[in-house]
Amino acid sequence: MSDALREQRPASQQFLDVSVVVPVRNAESLIEDCLASIRRANPREIIVVDGLSSDRTVEIARRHGATVLSDEGRGLPVARRMGAEAASSRLVALVDVDVRLGEGDLERLLTEFREEGYTALQAGLHSVSGSGYWGRALANHHRTGRSKNWFGVVATVFDRDTLLTHGFDDRFLSGEDVDLRWRLQRAGARIGVSRRTVVEHRFEDSWDFAKGQFVADGHGLGRMVVNHGVRAAVLLGLPAAAAVRGIVLSLVRLSPQWIPYYLVFAVYNYLAMGRELLGHLGRARRRPSPGASA
């Protein structure tokens, strides 16, 4: 536990025996609310892993009593692993900076984790945004899409040893949670998404943010196919299926304003996926064959 966090906690207040890890990069617009909500939950420690932020993210994190580490800009999988390695508790909660915990959420999630014998348990997500089109469209997609019930690492409690054993693939920009889910399932781990505890998941409103989400997701799907081959081939159809479903629901619910969002979502997912797969093929062709001379 950091000295600052220890000083901020009343002597009589019992902490939750969990280390909370928050990966961040240029998140000054989100980190204040995120860390304030975590502090109210009273965990053993808060570990913020920063990806070379150029704004006030680190300053705000330190003001909230967090231990601040740097992943030197190596990405989310590295940041999450570094935070878990530094954790002093047997349980680790990975919480993204765009999450805001409600009163008692972390304690309820930990109780369910222990009582139901989970290896990893994610909180349910309620997606929100500001008034901009792209943020509202992202929130609508996540509230109505099937993926809201898929296990991930947005706000998830793990057994620390299991997390470090299975870890993350550093080559992912996004989608490393899907890869981790598959590997945990193969290992026989009990994982799930809570229906008792639902936390707020916030989206930014700008086009640049939405485009970044689409590109990262497409890259992640492409990387899954590279890593898992035929078993992951079904993921190639995921953006198209999600777009068709979203467009149909938009028409049925008389909300045609979301149709352009789903079309752009599919296009950018497939562009990023194609770049990842073509890049892999190019690297494979340049790789020397086993019988080639040095």
Buried (B, 14 or more C-beta within 10 A) or exposed (E): BBEBBEEEBEEEEEBBEBBBBBBBBBBBBBBBBBBEBBBBBBBBBBBBBBBEBEEBBBEBBBEBBBBBBBBEEBBBBBBBBBBBBBBEBEBBBBBBBBBBBBEEBBBBBBBBBEEEEBBBBBBBBBBBBEEBBBBBBBBBBBEBBEBBEEBBBBBBBBBBEBBBEBBBBEBBBBBBBBBBBBBBEEEEBEBBBBEEBBBBBBBBBBEEBBBBBBBBBBBBBBBBBBBBEEEBEEBBEBBEEBBEBBBEBBEEEEEEEBBEBBEBBBBBBBBBBEBBBEEBEEEEEEEEEEEEEE
